[in-house]
Amino acid sequence: MTIASHLVELRKKHETLSEMVEQAQRSPGTDALKIADLKKQKLRLKEEIERLSH
């Protein structure tokens, strides 16, 4: 797998997590810990994307 294709996959996963966070925040019954976990995963992906981009 090339770095470019890996970045594409990471960006897709990041976008999916963004959508999951937004959906969870709109749902009144969603656990705050679940939202925090999704945000941490999203941040790790963002950091990995930035690291590979440079």
N, CA, C and O of each residue as an XYZ file, in Angstrom:
216
protein
N       0.850     -1.177      0.000
C       0.000      0.000      0.000
C       0.897      1.242      0.000
O       1.822      1.356      0.804
N       0.612      2.144     -0.895
C       1.386      3.377     -0.949
C       0.927      4.332      0.148
O      -0.148      4.176      0.726
N       1.760      5.308      0.412
C       1.405      6.310      1.428
C       0.154      7.064      0.996
O      -0.715      7.348      1.819
N       0.060      7.388     -0.282
C      -1.108      8.129     -0.785
C      -2.396      7.342     -0.573
O      -3.395      7.910     -0.130
N      -2.392      6.063     -0.877
C      -3.605      5.269     -0.699
C      -3.911      5.070      0.787
O      -5.075      5.012      1.185
N      -2.868      4.967      1.595
C      -3.061      4.854      3.043
C      -3.698      6.138      3.583
O      -4.592      6.082      4.428
N      -3.242      7.288      3.097
C      -3.825      8.565      3.510
C      -5.299      8.660      3.119
O      -6.117      9.179      3.878
N      -5.626      8.164      1.943
C      -7.023      8.181      1.502
C      -7.881      7.367      2.467
O      -8.960      7.804      2.867
N      -7.404      6.195      2.834
C      -8.150      5.340      3.764
C      -8.291      6.003      5.136
O      -9.358      5.956      5.749
N      -7.209      6.617      5.612
C      -7.265      7.290      6.909
C      -8.252      8.450      6.879
O      -8.984      8.669      7.845
N      -8.276      9.190      5.781
C      -9.215     10.312      5.657
C     -10.660      9.819      5.632
O     -11.548     10.458      6.195
N     -10.894      8.680      4.978
C     -12.245      8.109      4.964
C     -12.675      7.716      6.375
O     -13.803      7.984      6.788
N     -11.762      7.076      7.110
C     -12.068      6.675      8.476
C     -12.323      7.905      9.347
O     -13.216      7.898     10.193
N     -11.534      8.956      9.134
C     -11.699     10.199      9.902
C     -13.074     10.804      9.627
O     -13.751     11.250     10.553
N     -13.485     10.822      8.373
C     -14.788     11.368      8.004
C     -15.918     10.535      8.618
O     -16.908     11.084      9.102
N     -15.766      9.224      8.596
C     -16.765      8.341      9.196
C     -16.893      8.613     10.691
O     -18.002      8.682     11.222
N     -15.755      8.765     11.368
C     -15.791      9.064     12.793
C     -16.433     10.425     13.049
O     -17.157     10.590     14.031
N     -16.176     11.397     12.179
C     -16.800     12.719     12.324
C     -18.315     12.598     12.289
O     -19.019     13.205     13.095
N     -18.800     11.810     11.352
C     -20.241     11.605     11.229
C     -20.796     10.888     12.463
O     -21.880     11.219     12.944
N     -20.053      9.912     12.966
C     -20.494      9.177     14.151
C     -20.556     10.103     15.368
O     -21.489     10.016     16.166
N     -19.565     10.991     15.511
C     -19.551     11.934     16.630
C     -20.749     12.869     16.532
O     -21.446     13.095     17.521
N     -20.990     13.413     15.344
C     -22.117     14.325     15.153
C     -23.440     13.630     15.483
O     -24.299     14.199     16.157
N     -23.593     12.409     15.007
C     -24.823     11.658     15.263
C     -24.978     11.377     16.763
O     -26.075     11.498     17.309
N     -23.892     11.007     17.415
C     -23.947     10.702     18.848
C     -24.281     11.948     19.659
O     -25.009     11.870     20.649
N     -23.753     13.093     19.245
C     -24.021     14.331     19.971
C     -25.474     14.775     19.809
O     -26.024     15.438     20.689
N     -26.086     14.417     18.703
C     -27.498     14.766     18.492
C     -28.433     13.832     19.234
O     -29.586     14.181     19.490
N     -27.950     12.650     19.581
C     -28.762     11.665     20.288
C     -28.712     11.948     21.786
O     -27.636     11.899     22.381
N     -29.842     12.239     22.403
C     -29.826     12.596     23.823
C     -29.385     11.466     24.755
O     -28.901     11.736     25.854
N     -29.539     10.230     24.347
C     -29.201      9.110     25.223
C     -27.773      8.611     25.093
O     -27.405      7.636     25.749
N     -26.972      9.243     24.276
C     -25.616      8.748     24.043
C     -24.715      9.061     25.228
O     -24.727     10.169     25.762
N     -23.945      8.077     25.622
C     -23.023      8.190     26.739
C     -21.879      9.151     26.388
O     -21.301      9.070     25.304
N     -21.564     10.051     27.310
C     -20.491     11.019     27.090
C     -19.141     10.329     26.909
O     -18.281     10.831     26.184
N     -18.950      9.192     27.556
C     -17.691      8.464     27.404
C     -17.537      7.906     25.995
O     -16.433      7.870     25.452
N     -18.634      7.479     25.412
C     -18.587      6.977     24.035
C     -18.198      8.107     23.082
O     -17.382      7.918     22.180
N     -18.788      9.272     23.292
C     -18.466     10.426     22.448
C     -16.996     10.793     22.618
O     -16.308     11.060     21.633
N     -16.510     10.809     23.850
C     -15.106     11.137     24.108
C     -14.179     10.131     23.436
O     -13.144     10.508     22.888
N     -14.551      8.847     23.479
C     -13.738      7.808     22.840
C     -13.688      8.009     21.325
O     -12.628      7.879     20.714
N     -14.825      8.323     20.729
C     -14.858      8.572     19.284
C     -13.989      9.772     18.921
O     -13.288      9.756     17.909
N     -14.038     10.800     19.745
C     -13.230     11.999     19.483
C     -11.739     11.692     19.598
O     -10.937     12.221     18.828
N     -11.363     10.839     20.557
C      -9.956     10.453     20.707
C      -9.489      9.672     19.485
O      -8.388      9.893     18.982
N     -10.330      8.758     19.012
C      -9.983      7.988     17.817
C      -9.795      8.920     16.628
O      -8.865      8.769     15.836
N     -10.694      9.878     16.522
C     -10.645     10.848     15.426
C      -9.358     11.672     15.501
O      -8.716     11.919     14.480
N      -8.986     12.091     16.700
C      -7.767     12.869     16.880
C      -6.530     12.045     16.518
O      -5.612     12.552     15.874
N      -6.505     10.778     16.931
C      -5.364      9.917     16.585
C      -5.223      9.776     15.064
O      -4.116      9.810     14.527
N      -6.356      9.620     14.386
C      -6.320      9.530     12.925
C      -5.810     10.827     12.316
O      -5.002     10.805     11.387
N      -6.277     11.952     12.834
C      -5.845     13.248     12.320
C      -4.338     13.421     12.488
O      -3.657     13.892     11.578
N      -3.822     13.040     13.650
C      -2.384     13.137     13.898
C      -1.602     12.236     12.952
O      -0.551     12.631     12.447
N      -2.103     11.038     12.709
C      -1.443     10.110     11.787
C      -1.450     10.670     10.364
O      -0.453     10.573      9.649
N      -2.575     11.254      9.957
C      -2.682     11.859      8.625
C      -1.663     12.981      8.484
O      -0.959     13.064      7.478
N      -1.584     13.844      9.494
C      -0.629     14.956      9.450
C       0.797     14.443      9.414
O       1.627     14.977      8.679
N       1.095     13.412     10.199
C       2.447     12.865     10.241
C       2.859     12.304      8.879
O       3.980     12.522      8.419
N       1.943     11.583      8.246
C       2.247     10.985      6.947
C       2.272     12.003      5.812
O       2.911     11.785      4.782
N       1.577     13.106      6.010
C       1.509     14.127      4.955
C       2.814     14.927      4.845
O       3.090     15.521      3.803
N       3.607     14.943      5.906
C       4.820     15.766      5.897
C       6.042     14.991      5.609
O       7.136     15.554      5.570
